[in-house]
Amino acid sequence: MDQNAFDDPRITAVGLLVEAHAGLFARFAAQYEEHGLSPVEFEVLTRLVRSPGNQLRMTDLAAQTSLSTSGVTRVVDRMERDGLLRRRACPSDRRSSYAVVTRAGMERLEETLPGHLQIIEQWFTGQLAPAALDALLDGLRRVRDAVHPGATAGSTDPAPTDESTCPKP
């Protein structure tokens, strides 16, 4: 094989994305740990508070996080024991249950968020001019939607107003 084939800009693009992710992830993980959260717990809380009613069906939460349904169940169980979430059954559809952020979960996220935003500004968005950031966000959304079409599952559904009105999965 031609050695120049390894200089392909597609390999460079993916390599840079992986390296940038690894560097940011390491900084985020250390900051989450200061607040008693794992990276997946921070992601779960963030996805829930950015959803209508601060809740998602467990299946939608699994789709958004790329965790298996059993993986989401384990994380939600742990977070429920820690008082950060509660599980809410849907009386009109026994197959559905929701993960809902508790006040304690919201407080933990609010404590963590300023440092998280500081890291994002210092090491990611602050490195880019506004036009470059807009272009990057557009490109990342396109790639995300192609490779992970469930990434926004349930995030635009209206929040059930009471426990007797749950949308069908």
C-alpha positions as CSV (number, residue, x, y, z in Angstrom):
1,M,0.0,0.0,0.0
2,D,1.2,3.5,-0.8
3,Q,2.5,5.3,2.3
4,N,0.7,8.5,1.1
5,A,-2.6,6.7,1.6
6,F,-2.1,7.2,5.4
7,D,-1.9,11.0,4.8
8,D,-5.5,11.0,3.7
9,P,-7.3,14.1,5.1
10,R,-10.2,11.9,6.2
11,I,-7.9,10.0,8.6
12,T,-6.6,13.4,9.9
13,A,-10.1,14.7,10.4
14,V,-11.2,11.7,12.5
15,G,-7.9,11.7,14.4
16,L,-8.2,15.3,15.3
17,L,-11.8,14.8,16.4
18,V,-10.8,11.8,18.6
19,E,-7.9,13.7,20.1
20,A,-10.0,16.8,20.8
21,H,-12.7,14.7,22.5
22,A,-10.1,12.8,24.6
23,G,-8.6,16.1,25.8
24,L,-11.9,17.7,26.7
25,F,-13.3,14.5,28.2
26,A,-10.3,14.3,30.6
27,R,-10.8,17.9,31.8
28,F,-14.6,17.3,32.1
29,A,-14.2,14.1,34.1
30,A,-11.9,15.7,36.7
31,Q,-14.4,18.5,37.1
32,Y,-17.4,16.2,37.4
33,E,-15.6,14.2,40.0
34,E,-15.1,17.3,42.2
35,H,-18.9,17.4,42.4
36,G,-19.5,13.7,43.0
37,L,-20.7,12.9,39.4
38,S,-19.4,10.5,36.8
39,P,-19.4,11.6,33.2
40,V,-22.4,9.5,32.4
41,E,-24.3,10.8,35.4
42,F,-23.6,14.4,34.2
43,E,-24.8,13.5,30.7
44,V,-28.0,11.9,32.0
45,L,-28.8,14.9,34.2
46,T,-28.0,17.4,31.4
47,R,-30.2,15.5,28.9
48,L,-33.0,15.3,31.3
49,V,-33.0,19.0,32.3
50,R,-32.8,20.0,28.6
51,S,-36.0,18.0,28.0
52,P,-39.6,19.0,28.5
53,G,-40.6,18.6,32.1
54,N,-37.0,17.7,33.1
55,Q,-37.9,14.1,32.2
56,L,-37.5,11.5,29.4
57,R,-38.8,8.0,28.8
58,M,-36.2,5.5,29.8
59,T,-36.1,4.3,26.2
60,D,-35.5,7.8,24.9
61,L,-32.8,8.4,27.5
62,A,-31.1,5.2,26.3
63,A,-31.3,6.3,22.7
64,Q,-29.9,9.8,23.5
65,T,-26.9,8.5,25.5
66,S,-26.1,5.5,23.3
67,L,-26.3,3.3,26.4
68,S,-28.2,0.0,26.2
69,T,-31.5,-0.1,28.0
70,S,-30.0,-2.2,30.7
71,G,-27.1,0.3,31.0
72,V,-29.5,3.2,31.4
73,T,-31.5,1.2,34.0
74,R,-28.3,0.6,36.0
75,V,-27.3,4.3,35.9
76,V,-30.8,5.5,36.8
77,D,-31.0,3.0,39.6
78,R,-27.7,4.3,41.0
79,M,-28.8,7.9,40.6
80,E,-32.2,7.2,42.1
81,R,-30.4,5.7,45.2
82,D,-28.3,8.9,45.4
83,G,-31.5,11.0,45.2
84,L,-30.6,12.7,41.9
85,L,-33.4,11.2,39.9
86,R,-36.7,9.5,40.5
87,R,-38.4,7.0,38.2
88,R,-42.0,7.7,37.3
89,A,-44.3,5.0,35.9
90,C,-46.8,5.8,33.2
91,P,-50.1,4.5,34.4
92,S,-51.6,4.6,30.9
93,D,-48.8,2.5,29.4
94,R,-47.1,0.0,31.7
95,R,-44.2,-0.4,29.2
96,S,-43.1,3.2,29.7
97,S,-41.4,4.8,32.6
98,Y,-39.7,8.1,32.9
99,A,-36.5,9.3,34.6
100,V,-37.2,12.6,36.2
101,V,-34.6,15.0,37.8
102,T,-35.2,15.6,41.5
103,R,-34.5,18.9,43.3
104,A,-31.2,17.4,44.6
105,G,-30.3,16.4,41.0
106,M,-31.0,19.9,39.8
107,E,-28.9,21.4,42.6
108,R,-26.0,19.1,41.9
109,L,-26.1,20.1,38.2
110,E,-26.3,23.8,39.1
111,E,-23.2,23.4,41.3
112,T,-21.3,21.6,38.5
113,L,-22.4,23.8,35.6
114,P,-20.3,26.9,36.1
115,G,-17.0,25.0,36.1
116,H,-18.2,22.9,33.1
117,L,-19.0,26.1,31.2
118,Q,-15.6,27.5,32.1
119,I,-13.9,24.5,30.7
120,I,-15.9,24.6,27.5
121,E,-15.1,28.3,27.0
122,Q,-11.4,27.9,27.8
123,W,-10.7,24.7,25.9
124,F,-13.3,24.6,23.1
125,T,-15.6,27.5,22.1
126,G,-13.1,30.1,23.1
127,Q,-10.6,28.6,20.7
128,L,-12.8,29.4,17.7
129,A,-14.1,32.6,16.1
130,P,-17.9,32.9,16.1
131,A,-18.2,32.0,12.4
132,A,-15.9,29.0,12.8
133,L,-17.9,27.8,15.8
134,D,-21.2,28.1,13.9
135,A,-19.7,26.1,11.0
136,L,-18.3,23.5,13.4
137,L,-21.7,23.1,15.1
138,D,-23.5,22.8,11.8
139,G,-21.0,20.1,10.7
140,L,-21.1,18.2,14.0
141,R,-24.9,18.2,13.9
142,R,-24.9,16.7,10.4
143,V,-22.4,14.0,11.4
144,R,-24.3,13.3,14.7
145,D,-27.6,13.0,12.9
146,A,-26.1,10.6,10.3
147,V,-24.4,8.3,12.8
148,H,-26.7,8.7,15.8
149,P,-30.2,9.4,14.6
150,G,-31.7,8.7,18.1
151,A,-29.6,11.4,19.7
152,T,-32.6,13.7,20.3
153,A,-35.2,11.1,20.9
154,G,-38.0,12.4,23.0
155,S,-36.5,15.8,23.5
156,T,-39.2,17.6,21.6
157,D,-42.2,15.6,22.8
158,P,-44.4,17.7,25.1
159,A,-44.0,16.8,28.8
160,P,-46.9,14.8,30.1
161,T,-49.0,17.1,32.3
162,D,-50.0,14.4,34.7
163,E,-49.2,10.8,35.3
164,S,-52.3,9.6,33.6
165,T,-51.3,11.1,30.2
166,C,-48.2,9.4,28.9
167,P,-47.4,9.3,25.3
168,K,-47.0,5.8,23.8
169,P,-43.5,4.8,22.9
